[in-house]
């Protein structure tokens, strides 16, 4: 019975690890994918108007770069975003390590 309890604890520990890893990857991946998606949407908008994809992509990259510059120059925004992601990873690590206490008692 002890082995079964230990296996269940380790299984739940892995599930918590996988969930927090997914959250952190989605959090930081969104900051890469959102600007790229914005460039694609602007490019498609210009293609819809009839100005062409290449022209729309050039304008889209310039617009996203300008918006990125505005976000970068906003005081304290970038460190806050990074700190939130690091804190999320830290909370996940703490939750995964909390299972070790239960595993020790199950042995």
C-alpha positions, 0 to 999 in steps of 0.5 A: 500500500505504501508503494501505491501511495508513493506512486500516486504522490509522484504522479500528482507531483508530475501533473502539477509540474507539467501544468506549471511548466505549461503556464510559464511557457504560455506566459512567455510565448504569448509575448513572442507570438502576439507581435508576430500575429499583429504583423500578420493581421496588418499584412492581411488587412493591407492585402484585403485593401489591395495594397499587397502582402509585401507592403502590408508586412513592411508597414506591419513590422514598422507599426509593431516595432513602434508599439514595442518601443512605446512599451519598452519606454513605459517605466517599469512595465518590462521588469514587472512582466518578467517578474510576474513570469519568474514568480509564476515559475517560482510558485510552481517550483514551490508547489512541486517541492511541497509534494516531497514532504508527502512522499517522505511520509509515505515511504 
